[in-house]
Amino acid sequence: MLLLLASACDRIWPREPDLTLPPIEDVREIYRDNGLDAAIQYRGNVVEIRVTQPAEQIRQGGSLWARVGPWVYLFNPGTRRILEDHPGVAAVRVITLAGGREVARASLRTGVLTDVLWRRSLNILGHALREGTQNPVRLQELAEWGERYGDFTYNPDVVPR
């Protein structure tokens, strides 16, 4: 009977989530396991990832490649795992650099994407990675999807407003 009452209390007064941040090495390992080896650190309770995009990619692909750059890294299974498993992480931010200057930055906040939206995000990313060079519409779809759900800024010298 006492056990039944204790379980009912959890429904009435849910436990507070554990808001401690995972060790940064654990975060880096999650991303390495998902194919991303980049500079990763905390800025407060935000995971910040700095990635260098090839300058040639920006020169040839122009503003489209500049726009899609951060979303390629943000819609990563590692980001999903970080945001879902660690409620103390408020967001993941990706900053892309090319030729030593910032090209774009994008953030995805905890709780913005549902399970269905995560699956759709990973699907759009997969199409962009497989078909984007031959079919730039796939890159455009990824950028627009990210812009719908994330926060972003682009360098106006690279992506005119």
Secondary structure, DSSP 8 states (H G I E B T S, - for coil): -HHHHHHHHHHHS----------HHHHHHHHHHTT---EEEEETTEEEEEEE--HHHHHHHHHHHHHHHHHHHHSSHHHHHHHHH-TT--EEEEEEEETTEEEEEEEEETTSS-HHHHHHHHHHHHHHHHHTTT-HHHHHHHHHHHHHHSEEEE-TTTS--
